[in-house]
């Protein structure tokens, strides 16, 4: 029987009464922009031959991955949403550009809870679907681009200080939808891997499941806090009935300084839940957009 990929979450030894879960990309490390703008987007344009509409693809993919309520979603969902929103744009329609038919990907995403390359590879072997094979190729090319490009990107200011402070009062685990290999490489590169009990990547399940495995039968719900920068992190926290602290996109440094100087102390003294958390979450949800800026531009032009 193969080893359980999630075994590190099951095996780590509880040492403190509190637990902190921390997302990695765009939360602890300033890697979201470089991965999306220098790796994901160019690879998407190249593999899917979107050069004639590259400016619109770039705008849409940046919106989906960085600034919208879909920020932080799995790469396959993000690709599907990017193509959906791009296909709706009037500029693309006027150019008579035919977007790829992503129906097989949409169908697969509705039937699986395993969202890594290995799961997609199994589906390709089973179905022989050429579209899914191309999605798999795109995904592996993205990974190659990231491995070659993303190096030397440090954690945000106050992350290192926060981890040192956390270690005195709480256990800590990385909770992420990124592949474990990439996570371990990044955390080790900056000497932060020793600050956490476990590094959980995509192979260990989604964030909801990772938090459940780390928390259950160890920590009281109000003794667990998830730190994240996407709505998926908030949803995972709520699904586990635990607390949530947001790292607000484009205000990451301020968010981490506030955590270090104020929010963490509130958490361990049980003064975080309630009005304080609600204020943090409301500010966070307001920042993540649901209406793309180009749709607002169309409304503005029509008005005038």
Order of alpha helices (4+ residues) and beta strands (2+ residues): alpha-beta-alpha-alpha-alpha-alpha-alpha-alpha-alpha-alpha-alpha-beta-alpha-beta-alpha-beta-alpha-beta-alpha-alpha-alpha-alpha
